[in-house]
């Protein structure tokens, strides 16, 4: 049984190609933002899965790589994906939907909190601005019940 790409998979096609990015991360109150730069190569796996292979250098000068997989689960009618990176041992497993505007894909995920205090609820939000620019935003659900943005990355086609 071979699955066939559906209309929901087509949204990812605009991501296919090579990109350069700049990610700005909030490091906490009274601290300057951390800036990371690098490249992303995006390809399709049969039109069902989209692989985002990233390489970059941390602000401390450490090289890193990551792999983000994204797709649409037709059985669950949900977008899904995973994220792994060379600087962490946690496998991030996403599930999500588009926001009410249909412009931003919101992916929910649980993972370790940056302060080491256990697990937290995160959202990664993808927005395609145009064929040559997309944005990835990340936020953490705080103890106050509010979402706290901590990263915004702009990706530009090369």
C-alpha positions as CSV (number, residue, x, y, z in Angstrom):
1,X,0.0,0.0,0.0
2,X,1.6,3.2,-1.2
3,X,0.3,6.5,0.2
4,X,-0.2,9.3,-2.2
5,X,0.5,13.0,-1.4
6,X,-2.6,15.0,-0.5
7,X,-3.3,18.7,-0.8
8,X,-2.1,19.1,2.8
9,X,1.4,17.9,1.7
10,X,1.7,20.5,-1.0
11,X,2.2,23.4,1.4
12,X,5.7,22.1,2.1
13,X,6.7,22.3,-1.6
14,X,7.6,26.0,-1.3
15,X,10.3,25.0,1.3
16,X,12.2,22.7,-1.1
17,X,15.6,24.2,-2.0
18,X,18.6,25.7,-0.3
19,X,18.4,28.4,2.4
20,X,20.6,30.6,4.6
21,X,19.2,31.5,8.0
22,X,19.7,33.8,11.0
23,X,18.1,32.7,14.3
24,X,17.8,35.1,17.1
25,X,17.3,33.5,20.5
26,X,16.3,35.2,23.8
27,X,18.7,34.1,26.5
28,X,16.7,35.5,29.4
29,X,16.1,38.8,31.2
30,X,18.9,41.3,31.0
31,X,20.9,39.2,28.6
32,X,21.7,40.1,24.9
33,X,20.1,37.8,22.3
34,X,22.1,34.9,20.9
35,X,22.5,34.9,17.1
36,X,23.1,31.7,15.1
37,X,23.6,31.5,11.4
38,X,23.7,28.6,9.0
39,X,22.2,26.8,6.0
40,X,19.2,24.5,5.4
41,X,18.7,22.1,2.6
42,X,15.1,21.0,2.1
43,X,14.1,18.0,0.0
44,X,11.0,15.9,-0.5
45,X,10.7,12.2,0.2
46,X,8.0,11.0,-2.2
47,X,6.0,14.2,-1.7
48,X,4.9,12.8,1.7
49,X,7.8,13.9,3.9
50,X,10.0,16.9,3.8
51,X,13.5,16.7,5.2
52,X,15.1,19.9,6.5
53,X,18.9,19.3,7.0
54,X,20.5,22.2,8.9
55,X,24.1,23.1,9.6
56,X,25.3,26.0,11.6
57,X,27.7,27.4,14.2
58,X,26.6,28.3,17.7
59,X,27.5,31.8,19.1
60,X,30.2,30.0,21.0
61,X,31.8,28.8,17.7
62,X,30.6,25.2,18.0
63,X,29.4,23.5,14.8
64,X,26.1,21.7,14.8
65,X,23.7,19.8,12.5
66,X,20.0,19.0,12.8
67,X,17.3,17.1,10.9
68,X,13.7,18.2,10.9
69,X,11.1,15.9,9.2
70,X,7.7,17.3,8.4
71,X,4.6,15.7,6.8
72,X,0.9,15.1,7.1
73,X,-0.7,12.1,8.7
74,X,-3.8,11.4,6.7
75,X,-5.1,8.8,9.3
76,X,-5.0,11.4,12.1
77,X,-5.7,14.5,9.9
78,X,-2.8,16.2,11.7
79,X,0.6,17.5,10.6
80,X,3.5,15.6,12.2
81,X,7.2,15.6,12.3
82,X,10.4,15.0,14.3
83,X,13.5,17.0,15.2
84,X,17.0,15.7,16.2
85,X,20.2,17.7,16.6
86,X,23.8,17.0,17.2
87,X,23.8,19.1,20.4
88,X,21.0,17.2,22.2
89,X,19.9,13.6,22.9
90,X,16.1,14.3,23.0
91,X,14.0,13.2,20.0
92,X,11.3,15.9,19.5
93,X,8.0,14.5,18.1
94,X,5.6,17.1,16.7
95,X,1.9,17.2,16.0
96,X,-0.1,20.2,14.9
97,X,-2.4,22.2,12.6
98,X,-2.6,25.5,10.9
99,X,-3.8,28.5,12.8
100,X,-7.1,30.2,12.0
101,X,-5.6,32.3,9.2
102,X,-4.2,29.2,7.4
103,X,-0.9,31.0,7.1
104,X,1.1,29.5,10.1
105,X,1.7,25.8,10.8
106,X,1.7,25.4,14.6
107,X,3.5,22.3,15.8
108,X,3.1,21.2,19.4
109,X,5.9,19.3,21.1
110,X,7.2,18.4,24.6
111,X,10.9,18.5,25.5
112,X,13.4,19.3,28.2
113,X,13.2,22.8,29.7
114,X,16.3,24.9,29.1
115,X,16.8,25.4,32.9
116,X,16.9,21.6,33.5
117,X,13.7,21.7,35.6
118,X,11.9,18.9,33.7
119,X,9.8,18.8,30.6
120,X,8.0,21.7,29.0
121,X,5.4,22.3,26.3
122,X,6.8,24.0,23.2
123,X,5.4,25.2,19.9
124,X,7.4,25.6,16.7
125,X,5.5,27.8,14.2
126,X,6.4,27.8,10.5
127,X,5.2,30.6,8.2
128,X,6.0,30.9,4.5
129,X,6.3,34.6,3.8
130,X,6.9,34.1,0.0
131,X,8.8,31.7,-2.2
132,X,12.2,33.1,-1.0
133,X,11.5,33.7,2.7
134,X,10.1,31.6,5.6
135,X,10.1,32.1,9.3
136,X,10.5,29.6,12.2
137,X,9.4,30.8,15.6
138,X,9.6,28.9,18.9
139,X,7.9,29.5,22.1
140,X,7.6,27.8,25.6
141,X,4.5,27.5,27.7
142,X,5.3,29.2,31.0
143,X,4.2,28.4,34.5
144,X,1.9,31.4,34.1
145,X,-0.1,29.6,31.4
146,X,1.2,32.0,28.7
147,X,3.3,31.3,25.6
148,X,6.7,32.9,25.8
149,X,8.5,33.4,22.4
150,X,12.3,32.7,22.6
151,X,13.5,32.2,19.0
152,X,12.8,33.7,15.6
153,X,14.6,32.4,12.6
154,X,14.5,34.0,9.1
155,X,15.3,31.7,6.2
156,X,16.2,33.2,2.8
157,X,16.6,31.2,-0.4
158,X,20.1,31.1,-1.9
